[in-house]
Amino acid sequence: MFIERFIYICRLQIKTILAMELQLIQQKIFEIRGYRVMMDYDLAKLYEVETKELKRAVKRNITRFPSDFMFEL
């Protein structure tokens, strides 16, 4: 009985953590002129890399991304 209860509580905690992380990510997405966008520094933080590393990786592998994946102002 104890093990089942422990597993149940762990699953609830994991669901809560995932929901909180999803909410944090959704707060970083903005809609501008009908496009959903995320700032480069927020995306880099999500992937735990520096912004310049993220930009370099995208430019180096540009064919792997959709044409509207990245734009600069």
N, C-alpha and C positions, 0 to 999 in steps of 0.2 A: 504493500500500500504506500509506503513512504517513497519508494522509487517512482511510482506512477505520479504521485503528487509533485515530486521534485521535477520530473520531466515536464509536467504540465506547467509549472511555474516558470521553468526555463524557456519554454516555448512562448509563453505570454510576454516575458521580458524581451525576447528576441524580436517578436512582432512589434512591441512598443518601440524598441530602439530603431528598427527599420522604418517604422512610420515617422518617427522624429527625424531621421536622416532624410527621408523622402521630402518631408515638409521643408527642411532647411534648403534642399536643392531647389525645390519649387519656388522658394522665396528669391532665389538668385536669377530666375528666368524672367525676363521682361518682354513685353510685346511692343514693338516699335514698327509703325506703319504696316501692321498686319503680319510681321515676322516675329517669331519667338527667338530671342537672343539671350546669350549669356556672356558676361564679360570674360575676357581672357584670363584675368587673374583669378576669378572664381573657378573657372574650369581647371586651371593649373593647380589650384589648391585642392580641388576634388581628386585629381590624379596624383597629388603629392609631388609635384615637380615645380621648378621655377617657370615663370611665364615665358622667358626667352627660350627655355628648352622645349616647351610646348609648341611655340611658334616655329622653331627650327624643325621639329619633328613633322609638323603639318606640311611645311614647305618642302621638306625632303621627300615626303610620301604623298604628295598632292593628289596623285591618281587614286588613292584609296579613299578619298573623301568626296562627298557630293560637291558640285560646283558652287553651291551657296553655303558651304560649311563655315567659311571664314571671310570676313571682309574687314578692311581698315578704313577708319574715318580720316 
